[in-house]
């Protein structure tokens, strides 16, 4: 059997993009949890935040609602993955996945009730942290976390894609579509649940050992994790690195994000060093390159540009650096140099890893996976400043030193190797990522291929139409999904794909062309662009 590496890469990229469907909610709800905990902290706000006050009661209600996605993480992944993975009828696929996941957990509950001791599990224990048991939709079951949800959702999507359109005889009409998928899932979940009962207790023991190993790996472990998280971004496989740490059980149960928020008040009130309170937080320092590295990169690109073109380059890199700093979305900036000078991306990954590991060496830990707003401001600095200001001052000093290191290293490499970063090349098309204003100014012009312009009242409609044409048209599209900033498309013939410069002229921030697995760097509007892209596919199909 010949293994097609391109097909495997396409499937992995699609799966990684689909996993981001639920993950995108964690940043918003992380801010809400952090803000509500902050507003109920008497150490910061005084007596108004004391228990029993109207202020406290209001923010208590807000906090409980804000915990929704963290308390129901498994359900969120179970429902969210089919939205990104199903090839048709995504909403029905999500419903089917939810039902099959519930069936799976009811089967586990029944098997554990009957034979728990045979599986090495004391099922009489109350579900909770450290017991290996949890409650999902009032079902007492094994705590498989997001891993179990992802596996069952994947099985559900596979059944959906295989069976949803199967035509059954009229007398079996009730067993068609979603019913057929769920019935098949019902039968399949019996052996799957039994296998989980056999295997998962051993997996939990292995995870506990892995947690000890990774935590004991110290500085090197933090360096390697951060390097891989950054280095794999162009391939789209970085989701497989950080998801088990941030939202899975790699270093703490339920992931760093949920664990940190659940203990943030305890950490804020303690005077012990953060490195002692939460050493696992070293694996959530990858956001430091967003806060401190990206501004240095932007400055290096600006100061190495030709003087007469610096104003134009500033309009390119300044917004991208601001988005990276405040929101943690680094791709618009990283892809300004990735395709022109890929070696710089390797340097970026090395510096990002060195930055995180240096901070960890000096006792900095926490939950710094995102940008300034969601991680630094609301989840770390403000709530913990009173007792941990020394740690954060050290962090800021190290960070600013690395901003300078980033600047001088990138500036030296760009000049020494004459990398044609924006503002240095002879071709104007390499100078910029088009802004919204640039794009609208171009709406009345023909595209670079000489075809008639695609007109619409909405910029996202225009982008979707252009991207469809640039990808070789509807006949060339196999499937499409998205992550935070990229439209991920599998095509039949990658020779029909337009050049990256054509995509950027139509409003993209860049292009990853990896065989038939294509990633169009769109930006934060990618969910809306994907929706319009799919609408165009369906519209064409119906003609």
Secondary structure, 3 states (H helix, E strand, C coil): CCCCHHHHHHHHHHHHHHHHHHHHHHHHHHHHHHHHHHHCCHHHHHHHHCCCCHHHHHHHHHHHHHCHHHHCHHHHHHHHHHHHHCCCCHHHHHHHHHHHHHHHHHHHHHHHHHHHHHHCCCCCCCCECCCCEEEECCEEEECCHHHHHHHHHHHHHHHHHHHCCCCCCHHHCCCCCHHHHHHHHHHHHHHHHHHHHHHHHHHHHHHHHHHHHHHHCHHHHHHHHHHHHHHCHHHCCCHHHHHHHHCCCCCCCCHHHHHHHHHHHHHHHCCCCHHHHCHHHHHHCCCHHHHHHHHHHHHHHHHHCCHHHHHHHHHHHHHHHHHHHHHCCCHHHHHHHHCCCHHHHHHHHHHHHHHHHHHHHCCCCCCCCCCHHHHHHHHHHHHHHHHHHHHHHHHHHHHHHHHHHHHHHHHHHHHHCCCCCCCCCCCHHHCCCCCHHHHHHCCCCCCCCCCCCCCCCCHHHHHHHHHHHHCCCHHHEEEEEECCCEEEEEECCHHHCCCHHHHHHCCCCEEEEECCEEEEECCCCHHHHHHHHHHHHHHHHCC
